[in-house]
Amino acid sequence: MKDFLAISDYATEELQDLLDLAVKLKKEYFDGGNPPLAKGKAMAMIFQKPSLRTRVSFDMVMRHLGGDALYLSPAEIGLGKRESVSDVARVLSGYVHIIMARVFAHEHVLELGKWASVPVINGLSDFSHPCQAMADALTIQEKFGSLKGLNVTYVGDGNNVAASLMHICARLGANFTIANPKGYDMPTEAITLGRQLAAESGSSITLTNDPHEAVRGAQAIYTDTWTSMGQEEETEKRLQVFPPYQVNANLVAEAEKDVIVLHCLPAHRGEELTDAVADGPHSLIFPQAHNRLHAQKAIVARLLGLA
């Protein structure tokens, strides 16, 4: 593994290996702390979009492993504007040991991976959010022991989070269903790839516009904000379209009795998710957020050859 750019780049065995390593490192941390595997190592964190979880979790990954993390704001780099992506990649490769980038265009992380001589991690792009998917899978695995044969339902906008969740479910053998309003589908490219991965693992991909149909038999219900960063001009329109896709107590009651509710955060409470569900007995949204740290620690350790 040179880079970590998209879930579909990795085989089932590689993804499960990362999850097993995350479990090991998480236990090790809570048993007394991780050894300083990354002592003397530094990570450059490139941000075009702000984020609480991405910034803090990656910073703490390096601290837990004994290394350093450097935050680079949009004003400091101007990725692809003030300076070409290829130049940024080659400059940083001479300063740090690994690069994490949270960007708008997926092409930017692909280009960073192409030109950097150190590993590159996709901290989020408009096409995918693979680190979030790893935390999602870790959370589901901790609850049920495995993803194989589980029914995972995503309710809401067919965005980058949904795409990566679909791909990791397909890779690890979970049946994935998405319920979204008409016109807010995942990109055709993401769906086609998901179906290919599902065919290989023996799982299924189901697309529907009916959230009630989608959650029947589900062991996990996932939702995300109705309006992602960069779509702010669509907010009022989306607020008119998406209310039937709210994850509330009535919708959760239609799923399996042991269903878990997930959300990548930040949540717009009262929109895609009610307080009663977010803070209720089915919710694992905060353990899921904390698992960003542990999943990413495994990714960093593996990319740097530390574990």
Rosetta blueprint (number, residue, H / E / L):
1 M L
2 K L
3 D L
4 F E
5 L L
6 A L
7 I H
8 S H
9 D H
10 Y L
11 A L
12 T H
13 E H
14 E H
15 L H
16 Q H
17 D H
18 L H
19 L H
20 D H
21 L H
22 A H
23 V H
24 K H
25 L H
26 K H
27 K H
28 E H
29 Y H
30 F H
31 D L
32 G L
33 G L
34 N L
35 P L
36 P L
37 L L
38 A L
39 K L
40 G L
41 K L
42 A E
43 M E
44 A E
45 M E
46 I E
47 F E
48 Q L
49 K L
50 P L
51 S L
52 L H
53 R H
54 T H
55 R H
56 V H
57 S H
58 F H
59 D H
60 M H
61 V H
62 M H
63 R H
64 H H
65 L L
66 G L
67 G L
68 D E
69 A E
70 L E
71 Y E
72 L E
73 S L
74 P H
75 A H
76 E H
77 I H
78 G L
79 L E
80 G L
81 K L
82 R L
83 E E
84 S L
85 V H
86 S H
87 D H
88 V H
89 A H
90 R H
91 V H
92 L H
93 S H
94 G L
95 Y L
96 V L
97 H L
98 I E
99 I E
100 M E
101 A E
102 R E
103 V L
104 F L
105 A L
106 H H
107 E H
108 H H
109 V H
110 L H
111 E H
112 L H
113 G H
114 K H
115 W H
116 A L
117 S L
118 V L
119 P L
120 V E
121 I E
122 N E
123 G E
124 L E
125 S L
126 D L
127 F L
128 S L
129 H L
130 P H
131 C H
132 Q H
133 A H
134 M H
135 A H
136 D H
137 A H
138 L H
139 T H
140 I H
141 Q H
142 E H
143 K H
144 F H
145 G L
146 S L
147 L L
148 K L
149 G L
150 L L
151 N E
152 V E
153 T E
154 Y E
155 V E
156 G L
157 D L
158 G L
159 N L
160 N H
161 V H
162 A H
163 A H
164 S H
165 L H
166 M H
167 H H
168 I H
169 C H
170 A H
171 R H
172 L H
173 G L
174 A L
175 N E
176 F E
177 T E
178 I E
179 A E
180 N L
181 P L
182 K L
183 G L
184 Y L
185 D L
186 M L
187 P L
188 T H
189 E H
190 A H
191 I H
192 T H
193 L H
194 G H
195 R H
196 Q H
197 L H
198 A H
199 A H
200 E H
201 S H
202 G L
203 S L
204 S L
205 I E
206 T E
207 L E
208 T E
209 N L
210 D L
211 P H
212 H H
213 E H
214 A H
215 V H
216 R L
217 G L
218 A L
219 Q L
220 A E
221 I E
222 Y E
223 T E
224 D L
225 T L
226 W L
227 T L
228 S L
229 M L
230 G L
231 Q L
232 E H
233 E H
234 E H
235 T H
236 E H
237 K H
238 R H
239 L H
240 Q H
241 V H
242 F L
243 P H
244 P H
245 Y H
246 Q L
247 V E
248 N L
249 A H
250 N H
251 L H
252 V H
253 A L
254 E L
255 A L
256 E L
257 K L
258 D L
259 V L
260 I E
261 V E
262 L E
263 H E
264 C L
265 L L
266 P L
267 A L
268 H L
269 R E
270 G L
271 E L
272 E L
273 L E
274 T L
275 D H
276 A H
277 V H
278 A H
279 D L
280 G L
281 P L
282 H L
283 S E
284 L L
285 I H
286 F H
287 P H
288 Q H
289 A H
290 H H
291 N H
292 R H
293 L H
294 H H
295 A H
296 Q H
297 K H
298 A H
299 I H
300 V H
301 A H
302 R H
303 L H
304 L L
305 G L
306 L L
307 A L
